[in-house]
Structure formats: structure tokens, C-alpha cells
Amino acid sequence: MTEIDLMTPMERKRKERNESIIAEFKELAPKLTAQGKKPYRILRALAEKHGITTSGVRFILVGAGCYTTADELSKNI
């Protein structure tokens, strides 16, 4: 059975952006929190890079299950 792609071009672009944000966060979070940087700095840098707000980045990461709170992130890494 063939798979039908029902996403609009904007939805595809958003999905690619979100996947990029998630991958970058997973790569940067362990390194930077080990150096003593706060998770908010990572969120801010990703927001600036992708042209969205910090809360938008947090929303994406919470939805993906990558981020709950700054305290939890610091404990897990």
C-alpha cells in the first residue's frame, strides 16, 4: 500500500524546522549544561537561529518529550 502525503508545503516546512530544533537541542544540551550553562540559554540560541520565540522552542521540545523543566534537564544530564 502506498503512503499518501497530506501535509501542505507550510506543514512540511514546519515539521522540518521542528525536527531540526529537536536534533540540535539533543546535541547541545548535554555539552552546554555540563559546562554550567542554563537550559534557557540553549532555548534562546535556538529561537534566534530559527526565527521563533523562546517559548515557541520550549513548546516544540515539550511536545517532543525532550524538555520538561530546567531542573529536570540539569538532573538528567
N, C-alpha and C positions, 0 to 999 in steps of 0.2 A: 504494500500500500504506500502510495506517495504522500509526503507531508506537504501541506499547503501553508504557505506563509501568509498570515492575515494581518501582519503588522504594517502600519503606514510607514513611510520614509522617516517621519519625525520620531515615531516609536522605536524604529531600528537605531537611529542616531542616539536616542536617549539610553537605550539598552547598552550600546557600545560604550557610551560615556560612563554609565554606572559600573559596568564590568571593569573598566579601566581604573576608576576610583577605588573599587574594592581591591583589585590586584595591587595597586600602588600602596594602599593602606596596609595590606598584609605584609608587603615587603618592608615598608618604612617603620611601622610601629615597633617591632622588636628592637631594631637598631637604635632608634631615637629614644625610646623610653629607657633603654639600658644606659644611654648617655645622660639620663636625668631630665630629658625634655618632657614637657607636659603633653598629653594627647591633644589638647586644644590647639597647640601649635601645628601639629600634623594636619588636623582638620582645616585649619586656616590656610595652610600652604596648598592643600588640595583644592580648596574652594577658589583661591586666587587663580590657580593653574587652569581650572576648568570653567571659570567664569560663573560660578554659582555662589550662594551664601554658605557660611559655615554650618548653619542649621540644616541646609539642604544636603550637605555632605553627611552630616550626622544622621539625618533621616534615611539616606541610602544605606549607610553602614548598619544602622539598627535593623532595618528591614532585611538585610542580608545575614543578620546574626553575627556580624563581626565586631560590634561595639555595643556595650550596654551603658557603662559609666566609666569615667576616667579612673576611678578607684579599682574597678574590676579589671580594667586593661592593665594597670600597673601590677596587680597581683598575679595575673596570668602570664606575664612576660618576664 
